[in-house]
Amino acid sequence: MGLVFLLCFLFHPFALFFTTHHANALNASIPNDALSLLSFKQLVSSDPSNLLEGWTNRSTLSLCRWHGVTCGGDGRVTALHVTGLQGGELAPSVGDMSELRVLSIPETCFPARFRRA
């Protein structure tokens, strides 16, 4: 009986709304610059030196200490310096970091395709 109740609760529309709402609230607590950097990381197909290993959902409040990330006094990302990533795409979300002034990704192999905004 308990299992049937649990399954009914999990698939009830209210439960779906609650879990979706909770997920959105969780994302709201992650700084926008961190979300942009995590999107950047997600599109990198090879990080042989594990430079981006410390970039995680659990460490977003300390994104200014992430490898290659420089922040201004307000905690916004102002520069990104990452070397040696291999393969993937340059995430369009990089453009969402409004305070980003320097994007330095030497020795990085991304295809020469850029998406239009």
C-alpha positions, 0 to 999 in steps of 0.5 A: 500500500505504501509503495502504491501511495508513493508512486501515485504521489510522485506522478501527481501533477502537484508533485511535478509542479513542486519539483519543477518549482524547487529546481527553478528556485535552486537555479535562481540561487546560482549566480548567472556567471556561474551558470554561463561557465558551467554551460561553457564546461558542458560543451567542452568535450575534452579537458586533458589536464582536468582544468575545469574539474573544480567547476561544479554546481556545489562550488558556484558561490566561490566561482572567482576561485575557479581555475582560469576565472578572474572576478572584479570587486563585485564578484562578476567574472571579468576574465577567463583564461583557459589553455589546452581544452580539446574539442567541443564548442564555444558556448553561446552563454559566454556572451551572457557574462556582461562584465567579461572583458577578456576571453583567452583560450589559447591552445584550445581546439574548437571548430571555427563555427560560431552560432548567431545570437 
